[in-house]
Amino acid sequence: MTTITDSLTVAVIGAGGKMGMRVSNNLAATDHRVAYVENSPAGRQRTLDAGRELTDARAAVSDADIVVFAVPDLALQAVTAELVPQMKPGSIALTLDPAAAYAGLLTDRDDVIRAVAHPCHPSIFLRRTTPEEYADTFGGIAAPQDSIAAIESDDPQKKAILDATVRAIYAPVIDVHYVTIKQLAQLEPTLVETVACMIGALLNEALSEAVNTMGVPEDAARSILYGHTQVALANGLRGDNPFSDACHIAMEYGRESIVKDDWKKIFRDDELDKNLARMLHLDSIER
């Protein structure tokens, strides 16, 4: 793939928000020329406190090679409607979640390229070597992570710009995996939020039941759950050590008691649309 050797001009919209600060912190450590844009008073103050200058939104996007829209999904429709028309021809409009892009809520221009990129977060199987890496469970600070990206262009130069930007905003990055916007939406939310994050919340509810209903001391319950969660993921996802016969029986009981027989319907297109409509507070997603 073509690589970028020169610095880019990057505009960050929402630079003082939760994700915007993460993105801005990492871009500030690069040689890229970065314009920081923020509307909220609290976000503007956070940006200034970080030692960064604020730029008018229209001025920032009109000169940018790539515009990073680090704003919530629910705000993207209005924000892109205002700013995409001001972007220079051939530039890239990058959002950090696929929902609004897949739902068709973003303002498009024939001469502006749509892209989406989302962090994978540091893997549970990552070999960490420093306290900083162990502390960085979200990624973007010390622990290496992969990223998933999509770009609606076959131009290798545009892909190189996106790749360089993704590696900067989510640094340190091991690899960037390219998919379509629809495939990224199938991964996030369906695979990782609807399934993985739900299971994480379910584990916490089960821990609460063990402690508060069954009366198990909390430190004992946490210890056995944390350790067995690692074993369960290592065995289930990588096959490190086969589950015992007795464990398979207990697992089957759990599946019968907890999991619906038709649960895999969540991977259908109509269910994805239903899920995203709920997330975006829409009655439905029209195609």
C-alpha positions as CSV (number, residue, x, y, z in Angstrom):
1,M,0.0,0.0,0.0
2,T,1.1,3.6,-0.7
3,T,2.6,5.2,2.4
4,I,2.4,8.8,3.5
5,T,5.8,10.4,4.3
6,D,4.6,14.1,4.5
7,S,2.6,15.5,7.4
8,L,-1.1,15.8,6.9
9,T,-3.5,18.6,7.7
10,V,-6.1,17.2,10.1
11,A,-9.2,18.7,11.6
12,V,-10.7,17.2,14.7
13,I,-14.3,18.1,15.3
14,G,-15.3,17.6,18.9
15,A,-11.7,17.8,20.0
16,G,-12.7,18.4,23.7
17,G,-15.0,15.5,24.1
18,K,-14.3,12.1,25.6
19,M,-13.1,10.5,22.3
20,G,-12.0,13.8,20.9
21,M,-9.5,14.3,23.7
22,R,-8.1,10.8,23.1
23,V,-7.7,11.5,19.4
24,S,-6.3,14.9,20.0
25,N,-3.7,13.7,22.5
26,N,-2.4,11.2,20.0
27,L,-2.4,13.6,17.1
28,A,-0.5,16.2,19.2
29,A,2.4,13.7,19.4
30,T,2.7,13.5,15.6
31,D,4.1,15.9,13.0
32,H,0.7,16.3,11.4
33,R,-0.8,19.8,11.3
34,V,-3.9,19.7,13.5
35,A,-6.8,22.1,13.9
36,Y,-8.9,21.5,17.0
37,V,-12.6,22.4,16.9
38,E,-15.0,22.3,19.8
39,N,-18.3,24.0,20.5
40,S,-19.2,23.1,24.1
41,P,-17.8,25.4,26.8
42,A,-16.5,22.5,28.9
43,G,-14.9,20.9,25.8
44,R,-13.3,24.2,24.8
45,Q,-11.8,24.6,28.2
46,R,-10.4,21.1,28.2
47,T,-8.8,21.8,24.8
48,L,-7.3,25.0,26.1
49,D,-6.1,23.4,29.3
50,A,-4.3,20.8,27.2
51,G,-2.3,23.7,25.6
52,R,-4.1,23.6,22.2
53,E,-5.5,26.4,20.2
54,L,-9.1,26.3,19.0
55,T,-10.0,26.9,15.4
56,D,-13.2,27.9,13.7
57,A,-14.9,24.9,12.3
58,R,-15.4,26.1,8.8
59,A,-11.8,27.3,8.5
60,A,-10.5,24.1,9.9
61,V,-12.4,21.7,7.5
62,S,-11.8,23.9,4.4
63,D,-8.0,23.3,4.6
64,A,-8.0,19.7,5.9
65,D,-6.8,16.6,4.1
66,I,-8.9,14.6,6.5
67,V,-11.6,15.6,9.0
68,V,-12.1,13.5,12.1
69,F,-15.7,13.7,13.3
70,A,-15.1,12.8,17.0
71,V,-18.7,13.5,18.0
72,P,-21.5,11.3,19.2
73,D,-23.5,9.3,16.7
74,L,-26.7,11.3,17.5
75,A,-24.9,14.5,16.5
76,L,-23.3,13.4,13.3
77,Q,-26.3,14.1,11.0
78,A,-26.4,17.8,12.0
79,V,-22.6,18.2,12.2
80,T,-21.9,16.7,8.8
81,A,-24.7,18.6,7.2
82,E,-23.0,21.8,8.4
83,L,-19.4,21.0,7.7
84,V,-19.1,18.5,4.8
85,P,-20.2,21.2,2.3
86,Q,-17.3,23.3,3.6
87,M,-14.6,20.6,3.0
88,K,-12.2,20.8,0.2
89,P,-12.5,18.5,-2.8
90,G,-10.7,15.2,-2.5
91,S,-10.6,15.3,1.3
92,I,-11.8,12.5,3.6
93,A,-14.7,12.7,6.1
94,L,-13.8,10.2,8.9
95,T,-16.3,9.1,11.5
96,L,-15.3,6.8,14.4
97,D,-18.4,4.6,14.6
98,P,-20.2,3.0,11.6
99,A,-23.8,3.3,12.8
100,A,-24.7,6.7,11.3
101,A,-22.7,6.0,8.1
102,Y,-24.4,2.7,7.6
103,A,-27.8,4.2,8.4
104,G,-27.4,6.8,5.7
105,L,-27.6,9.8,8.1
106,L,-24.4,11.5,7.0
107,T,-24.2,14.3,4.5
108,D,-22.3,13.2,1.4
109,R,-20.5,14.9,-1.5
110,D,-19.3,13.2,-4.7
111,D,-15.9,14.8,-4.2
112,V,-15.5,14.1,-0.5
113,I,-14.6,10.5,0.5
114,R,-16.4,8.8,3.3
115,A,-14.4,6.7,5.8
116,V,-15.0,5.0,9.1
117,A,-12.5,3.7,11.6
118,H,-13.0,2.1,15.0
119,P,-10.4,0.8,17.6
120,C,-10.3,-2.9,18.4
121,H,-9.0,-2.1,21.9
122,P,-6.1,-4.1,23.3
123,S,-6.6,-7.8,23.0
124,I,-7.1,-10.0,26.1
125,F,-4.3,-12.1,24.6
126,L,-1.9,-9.1,24.2
127,R,1.5,-9.8,25.8
128,R,1.8,-6.8,28.1
129,T,5.3,-6.0,29.5
130,T,4.9,-2.7,31.4
131,P,2.6,-1.3,34.1
132,E,1.4,1.3,31.6
133,E,0.4,-1.4,29.2
134,Y,-1.5,-3.3,31.9
135,A,-3.3,-0.2,33.0
136,D,-4.4,0.7,29.4
137,T,-7.4,-1.5,28.9
138,F,-9.1,0.8,26.4
139,G,-6.1,1.5,24.2
140,G,-4.7,4.6,22.6
141,I,-2.2,5.2,25.4
142,A,0.3,2.5,25.9
143,A,-1.1,-0.9,25.0
144,P,-0.9,-1.8,21.3
145,Q,-4.2,-2.5,19.5
146,D,-5.6,-3.2,16.1
147,S,-8.1,-1.1,14.3
148,I,-10.9,-1.8,11.8
149,A,-11.4,0.7,8.9
150,A,-13.5,1.3,5.8
151,I,-13.1,3.7,3.0
152,E,-15.3,4.4,0.0
153,S,-12.4,4.9,-2.5
154,D,-10.1,2.8,-4.5
155,D,-7.4,5.5,-4.6
156,P,-4.3,4.1,-2.9
157,Q,-3.2,7.6,-1.9
158,K,-6.5,8.2,-0.1
159,K,-6.3,4.9,1.7
160,A,-2.7,5.8,2.7
161,I,-4.0,9.0,4.2
162,L,-6.7,7.2,6.1
163,D,-4.2,4.5,7.3
164,A,-1.7,7.1,8.6
165,T,-4.5,8.9,10.4
166,V,-5.9,5.8,12.0
167,R,-2.5,4.7,13.1
168,A,-2.0,8.2,14.7
169,I,-5.3,8.6,16.5
170,Y,-5.4,5.1,17.9
171,A,-1.7,4.7,18.6
172,P,0.1,2.4,19.2
173,V,-1.5,0.4,16.4
174,I,-0.4,-3.1,15.4
175,D,-2.5,-3.5,12.2
176,V,-5.4,-1.8,10.4
177,H,-7.9,-4.3,9.0
178,Y,-10.0,-3.1,6.0
179,V,-13.7,-4.0,5.6
180,T,-16.8,-2.4,4.1
181,I,-18.9,0.0,6.1
182,K,-21.6,-2.6,6.3
183,Q,-19.2,-5.2,7.6
184,L,-17.9,-2.7,10.2
185,A,-21.5,-2.2,11.4
186,Q,-21.9,-5.9,11.6
187,L,-18.9,-6.1,13.9
188,E,-19.8,-3.0,15.9
189,P,-22.4,-3.2,17.3
190,T,-23.5,-6.8,16.6
191,L,-20.4,-8.8,17.4
192,V,-18.8,-6.7,20.0
193,E,-21.6,-4.8,21.8
194,T,-24.7,-6.9,21.3
195,V,-22.7,-10.1,22.1
196,A,-19.4,-9.4,23.9
197,C,-20.3,-6.3,25.9
198,M,-23.7,-7.9,26.9
199,I,-21.8,-11.0,28.1
200,G,-19.5,-8.7,30.2
201,A,-22.5,-7.1,31.8
202,L,-24.1,-10.5,32.4
203,L,-20.9,-11.7,34.1
204,N,-21.2,-8.7,36.5
205,E,-24.9,-9.5,37.2
206,A,-23.9,-13.2,37.9
207,L,-21.2,-12.0,40.3
208,S,-23.7,-9.9,42.1
209,E,-26.0,-12.9,42.4
210,A,-23.2,-15.0,43.8
211,V,-22.4,-12.4,46.4
212,N,-25.8,-11.0,47.3
213,T,-28.1,-14.0,46.8
214,M,-25.9,-16.9,47.5
215,G,-23.9,-15.2,50.2
216,V,-20.4,-16.0,48.8
217,P,-17.7,-13.7,50.1
218,E,-17.1,-11.1,47.4
219,D,-13.3,-11.5,47.2
220,A,-13.7,-15.3,46.7
221,A,-16.4,-14.8,44.0
222,R,-14.3,-12.2,42.1
223,S,-11.2,-14.3,42.3
224,I,-12.8,-17.4,40.8
225,L,-14.8,-15.5,38.2
226,Y,-11.8,-13.4,37.0
227,G,-9.6,-16.5,36.6
228,H,-12.3,-18.7,35.0
229,T,-13.3,-15.9,32.6
230,Q,-9.7,-15.9,31.3
231,V,-9.7,-19.7,31.0
232,A,-13.2,-19.6,29.4
233,L,-12.1,-17.1,26.7
234,A,-8.7,-18.8,26.1
235,N,-10.4,-22.2,25.7
236,G,-13.4,-21.0,23.9
237,L,-11.7,-18.6,21.4
238,R,-8.3,-20.3,21.0
239,G,-8.7,-23.8,22.2
240,D,-5.8,-23.5,24.7
241,N,-7.0,-26.2,27.0
242,P,-10.1,-28.3,26.3
243,F,-13.0,-28.0,28.7
244,S,-13.6,-31.0,30.9
245,D,-16.5,-33.4,30.2
246,A,-18.2,-32.1,33.4
247,C,-17.7,-28.5,32.3
248,H,-19.3,-29.3,28.9
249,I,-22.4,-30.6,30.8
250,A,-22.6,-27.4,32.9
251,M,-22.1,-25.3,29.8
252,E,-25.0,-27.0,28.0
253,Y,-27.2,-26.4,31.0
254,G,-26.2,-22.8,30.9
255,R,-27.0,-22.5,27.2
256,E,-30.4,-24.2,27.7
257,S,-31.2,-21.9,30.6
258,I,-29.9,-18.6,29.3
259,V,-29.5,-18.5,25.6
260,K,-32.5,-18.4,23.2
261,D,-32.5,-21.0,20.4
262,D,-32.9,-18.3,17.7
263,W,-30.2,-16.0,19.1
264,K,-28.2,-16.0,15.8
265,K,-30.9,-13.9,14.2
266,I,-29.0,-10.8,15.4
267,F,-26.6,-11.3,12.5
268,R,-29.4,-10.8,9.9
269,D,-29.5,-7.5,8.0
270,D,-33.1,-6.7,9.2
271,E,-32.0,-7.3,12.9
272,L,-28.9,-5.1,12.4
273,D,-31.2,-2.3,11.0
274,K,-33.5,-2.8,14.0
275,N,-30.6,-2.6,16.5
276,L,-29.1,0.5,14.9
277,A,-32.4,2.2,14.7
278,R,-32.8,1.8,18.5
279,M,-29.2,3.1,19.0
280,L,-29.8,6.1,16.8
281,H,-33.3,6.8,18.2
282,L,-34.9,6.3,14.8
283,D,-38.3,4.7,14.1
284,S,-36.6,2.7,11.3
285,I,-33.6,2.7,8.9
286,E,-34.7,3.4,5.4
287,R,-32.8,2.1,2.4
